[in-house]
Amino acid sequence: MTTTIAIIQMHIELGKPETNRQQALPRIKDAVLEGAEVIVLPELWTTGYDLSRFDEIAEPLDGPTHQMMIELAKQHSVTITGSVAEKDNGHFYNTLVAYDPDGNRILNYRKAHLFRLMDEEKYLNSGNQKGNFTLNDTLVAGVICYDIRFPEWIRTHMLNGARALFVVAEWPKPRVEHWRNILISRAIENQSFVIACNRVGADENNEFGGHSIVIDPWGNVVAEAGEQEEILLCEVDFSRVEAIREQIPIFQDRRPDLYE
Ligand SMILES: NC(=O)CCC(=O)C(=O)O
């Protein structure tokens, strides 16, 4: 059985949550019309990296962005995911959430590795929980941008049994080859689907690279966007993971006794 995934590769207006929500809306509706069952939005898709204004624009987990995601999920019977600037008890987080078709929050993952090159460590707290969640009956994982540079972090999610890695990002254009190569490596070494959404456009400091991508557990790129706004659609059959994990049983052949 396949699942239709839609990756919304969009521009994000810096520090303008309501504008970004309104700009995402028609794209999400188009994705639904195309048959999407799972909709993936970028990292910090309502605020961008306006970190110094998070006191004004970050929201608690019942804020307007979450209400919108819940309503869309219920109205269109889809799962919807993306990271949102979170404010909790005076602390700020870059938090990846997912809502199922009943509007239940099935993922609440705070970015674990903060990216110094974009000043995250100055403004944000890091999370310390994994991003595993269940999509229909399939265990998957969700992480945020810089997290993909830490193969051991991704591996811990895969050792829990995840069959797919969802990634949301604001990944700058000058390093887009790192993005592609790291994601392909994470797919091959974990024999997992990788479903990754990057933004496009620019803010005051960075131009972003697009190239949202879907990679199968053999490492083949099965769908890839360009550098402009785009809805990237892809059918994914999560059951393909088993056959590849049987053919080359890396999870059985691991030698954790040697790795510490
Ligand atoms: N938003 C991010 O975490 C960017 C990570 C990045 O650009 C990298 O090179 O790593």
The ligand as an SDF file (V2000), in Angstrom:
LIG
                    3D

 10  9  0  0  0  0  0  0  0  0999 V2000
   18.7070   25.4740    9.6770 N   0  0  0  0  0  0  0  0  0  0  0  0
   19.7490   24.6750    9.8110 C   0  0  0  0  0  0  0  0  0  0  0  0
   19.8600   23.9010   10.7510 O   0  0  0  0  0  0  0  0  0  0  0  0
   20.7770   24.7910    8.7260 C   0  0  0  0  0  0  0  0  0  0  0  0
   21.8050   23.6810    8.7550 C   0  0  0  0  0  0  0  0  0  0  0  0
   22.8370   23.8820    7.7040 C   0  0  0  0  0  0  0  0  0  0  0  0
   22.7730   24.7960    6.9130 O   0  0  0  0  0  0  0  0  0  0  0  0
   23.9960   22.9760    7.6530 C   0  0  0  0  0  0  0  0  0  0  0  0
   24.8710   23.2050    6.7930 O   0  0  0  0  0  0  0  0  0  0  0  0
   24.0780   22.0370    8.4660 O   0  0  0  0  0  0  0  0  0  0  0  0
  1  2  1  0
  2  3  2  0
  2  4  1  0
  4  5  1  0
  5  6  1  0
  6  7  2  0
  6  8  1  0
  8  9  2  0
  8 10  1  0
M  END
$$$$
